[in-house]
Amino acid sequence: MKRITLLLIAITVFSCGTSKTVRASKKEIKGTWVLNTIKYSALGTFNVTLLNDASKECFEGSVWSFVPNNNTGTYAISKSDCSTGMRYFNFTIQEVDEQTGLYNFLLKPTNEKKKSDTNQGFRLKLTNLSATTMQWQQTVYVDGKPFIINMNFVKQ
């Protein structure tokens, strides 16, 4: 009985840890990135507000910083026609499928003191992550059909 209890405790402890793949992803994501381009899965002109913050045009060229040891980050919008300034967020990378390399990525806006003003968060897919490039995908539904927003980053 004692051995079974110890075995169950050991399994619980090891299953709660972050996977090797997610730890590697956190190492890659660390640093400063530029949101280079945003593309949609459908052709046409769309009025999309990303992260309940700004338009595609405002986000393109924004500078993002990720600090994985405390899962925090910032992004700065600097285009003159936009609401400029620094924004703060917490993020979590959760492994989905090690075979495909797809991850759930949860981004939650916060204030400067790293406290969330709302319960709002955005679930994205981290579909590509290398030492120099990263891509997020967000799927929203328009008229019942999936509409995919691809956000492409390059590392500075």
Contacts in CASP RR format, 6 or more apart in sequence:
PFRMAT RR
TARGET T0000
AUTHOR 0000-0000-0000
METHOD contacts of the structure
MODEL  1
MKRITLLLIAITVFSCGTSKTVRASKKEIKGTWVLNTIKYSALGTFNVTL
LNDASKECFEGSVWSFVPNNNTGTYAISKSDCSTGMRYFNFTIQEVDEQT
GLYNFLLKPTNEKKKSDTNQGFRLKLTNLSATTMQWQQTVYVDGKPFIIN
MNFVKQ
18 26 0 8 1.000
19 95 0 8 1.000
19 98 0 8 1.000
21 95 0 8 1.000
21 98 0 8 1.000
21 101 0 8 1.000
22 93 0 8 1.000
22 94 0 8 1.000
22 95 0 8 1.000
22 103 0 8 1.000
25 93 0 8 1.000
25 103 0 8 1.000
25 126 0 8 1.000
25 129 0 8 1.000
26 68 0 8 1.000
26 93 0 8 1.000
27 68 0 8 1.000
28 129 0 8 1.000
28 130 0 8 1.000
28 131 0 8 1.000
28 134 0 8 1.000
29 66 0 8 1.000
29 68 0 8 1.000
29 93 0 8 1.000
29 129 0 8 1.000
29 134 0 8 1.000
30 66 0 8 1.000
30 67 0 8 1.000
30 68 0 8 1.000
31 65 0 8 1.000
31 66 0 8 1.000
31 67 0 8 1.000
31 155 0 8 1.000
31 156 0 8 1.000
32 63 0 8 1.000
32 64 0 8 1.000
32 65 0 8 1.000
32 155 0 8 1.000
32 156 0 8 1.000
33 63 0 8 1.000
33 64 0 8 1.000
33 65 0 8 1.000
33 66 0 8 1.000
33 134 0 8 1.000
33 153 0 8 1.000
33 154 0 8 1.000
33 155 0 8 1.000
33 156 0 8 1.000
34 61 0 8 1.000
34 62 0 8 1.000
34 63 0 8 1.000
34 64 0 8 1.000
34 153 0 8 1.000
34 154 0 8 1.000
34 156 0 8 1.000
35 59 0 8 1.000
35 60 0 8 1.000
35 61 0 8 1.000
35 62 0 8 1.000
35 63 0 8 1.000
35 64 0 8 1.000
35 75 0 8 1.000
35 151 0 8 1.000
35 152 0 8 1.000
35 153 0 8 1.000
36 60 0 8 1.000
36 61 0 8 1.000
36 152 0 8 1.000
36 153 0 8 1.000
36 154 0 8 1.000
37 60 0 8 1.000
37 151 0 8 1.000
37 152 0 8 1.000
38 50 0 8 1.000
38 56 0 8 1.000
38 59 0 8 1.000
38 60 0 8 1.000
38 149 0 8 1.000
38 150 0 8 1.000
38 151 0 8 1.000
38 152 0 8 1.000
39 149 0 8 1.000
39 150 0 8 1.000
39 152 0 8 1.000
40 46 0 8 1.000
40 48 0 8 1.000
40 147 0 8 1.000
40 148 0 8 1.000
40 149 0 8 1.000
40 150 0 8 1.000
41 146 0 8 1.000
41 147 0 8 1.000
41 148 0 8 1.000
41 149 0 8 1.000
41 150 0 8 1.000
42 147 0 8 1.000
46 56 0 8 1.000
47 55 0 8 1.000
48 55 0 8 1.000
48 56 0 8 1.000
48 149 0 8 1.000
49 55 0 8 1.000
50 56 0 8 1.000
50 59 0 8 1.000
50 149 0 8 1.000
50 151 0 8 1.000
51 107 0 8 1.000
51 109 0 8 1.000
51 122 0 8 1.000
52 109 0 8 1.000
52 120 0 8 1.000
53 59 0 8 1.000
53 77 0 8 1.000
53 83 0 8 1.000
53 87 0 8 1.000
53 109 0 8 1.000
54 77 0 8 1.000
54 82 0 8 1.000
54 83 0 8 1.000
55 82 0 8 1.000
57 79 0 8 1.000
57 81 0 8 1.000
57 82 0 8 1.000
58 77 0 8 1.000
58 79 0 8 1.000
58 81 0 8 1.000
58 82 0 8 1.000
58 83 0 8 1.000
59 77 0 8 1.000
59 151 0 8 1.000
61 78 0 8 1.000
61 79 0 8 1.000
62 75 0 8 1.000
62 76 0 8 1.000
62 77 0 8 1.000
62 78 0 8 1.000
63 75 0 8 1.000
63 76 0 8 1.000
63 78 0 8 1.000
63 156 0 8 1.000
64 73 0 8 1.000
64 74 0 8 1.000
64 75 0 8 1.000
64 153 0 8 1.000
65 73 0 8 1.000
65 74 0 8 1.000
65 75 0 8 1.000
66 73 0 8 1.000
66 91 0 8 1.000
67 73 0 8 1.000
71 90 0 8 1.000
71 91 0 8 1.000
71 92 0 8 1.000
72 88 0 8 1.000
72 89 0 8 1.000
72 90 0 8 1.000
72 91 0 8 1.000
72 110 0 8 1.000
72 114 0 8 1.000
73 88 0 8 1.000
73 89 0 8 1.000
73 90 0 8 1.000
73 91 0 8 1.000
74 86 0 8 1.000
74 87 0 8 1.000
74 88 0 8 1.000
74 89 0 8 1.000
75 86 0 8 1.000
75 87 0 8 1.000
75 89 0 8 1.000
76 84 0 8 1.000
76 85 0 8 1.000
76 86 0 8 1.000
76 87 0 8 1.000
77 83 0 8 1.000
77 84 0 8 1.000
77 85 0 8 1.000
77 87 0 8 1.000
78 84 0 8 1.000
78 85 0 8 1.000
86 112 0 8 1.000
87 109 0 8 1.000
88 109 0 8 1.000
88 110 0 8 1.000
88 111 0 8 1.000
88 112 0 8 1.000
88 114 0 8 1.000
89 107 0 8 1.000
89 108 0 8 1.000
89 109 0 8 1.000
89 110 0 8 1.000
90 107 0 8 1.000
90 108 0 8 1.000
90 110 0 8 1.000
90 114 0 8 1.000
90 116 0 8 1.000
91 105 0 8 1.000
91 106 0 8 1.000
91 107 0 8 1.000
91 108 0 8 1.000
92 105 0 8 1.000
92 106 0 8 1.000
93 103 0 8 1.000
93 104 0 8 1.000
93 105 0 8 1.000
93 126 0 8 1.000
94 103 0 8 1.000
94 104 0 8 1.000
94 105 0 8 1.000
94 106 0 8 1.000
95 103 0 8 1.000
96 102 0 8 1.000
96 103 0 8 1.000
96 104 0 8 1.000
96 125 0 8 1.000
101 127 0 8 1.000
102 125 0 8 1.000
102 126 0 8 1.000
102 127 0 8 1.000
103 125 0 8 1.000
103 126 0 8 1.000
103 129 0 8 1.000
104 123 0 8 1.000
104 124 0 8 1.000
104 125 0 8 1.000
104 126 0 8 1.000
105 123 0 8 1.000
105 124 0 8 1.000
105 125 0 8 1.000
105 126 0 8 1.000
105 136 0 8 1.000
106 121 0 8 1.000
106 122 0 8 1.000
106 123 0 8 1.000
106 124 0 8 1.000
107 121 0 8 1.000
107 122 0 8 1.000
107 124 0 8 1.000
108 116 0 8 1.000
108 120 0 8 1.000
108 121 0 8 1.000
108 122 0 8 1.000
109 116 0 8 1.000
109 117 0 8 1.000
109 118 0 8 1.000
109 120 0 8 1.000
109 121 0 8 1.000
110 116 0 8 1.000
110 117 0 8 1.000
111 117 0 8 1.000
122 138 0 8 1.000
123 138 0 8 1.000
124 136 0 8 1.000
124 137 0 8 1.000
124 138 0 8 1.000
124 151 0 8 1.000
125 136 0 8 1.000
125 137 0 8 1.000
125 138 0 8 1.000
125 139 0 8 1.000
126 134 0 8 1.000
126 135 0 8 1.000
126 136 0 8 1.000
127 135 0 8 1.000
127 136 0 8 1.000
127 137 0 8 1.000
128 134 0 8 1.000
128 135 0 8 1.000
129 135 0 8 1.000
131 155 0 8 1.000
132 154 0 8 1.000
132 155 0 8 1.000
133 152 0 8 1.000
133 153 0 8 1.000
133 154 0 8 1.000
133 155 0 8 1.000
134 152 0 8 1.000
134 153 0 8 1.000
134 155 0 8 1.000
135 150 0 8 1.000
135 151 0 8 1.000
135 152 0 8 1.000
135 153 0 8 1.000
136 150 0 8 1.000
136 151 0 8 1.000
136 153 0 8 1.000
137 148 0 8 1.000
137 149 0 8 1.000
137 150 0 8 1.000
137 151 0 8 1.000
138 148 0 8 1.000
138 149 0 8 1.000
138 151 0 8 1.000
139 146 0 8 1.000
139 147 0 8 1.000
139 148 0 8 1.000
139 149 0 8 1.000
140 146 0 8 1.000
140 147 0 8 1.000
140 149 0 8 1.000
141 147 0 8 1.000
END
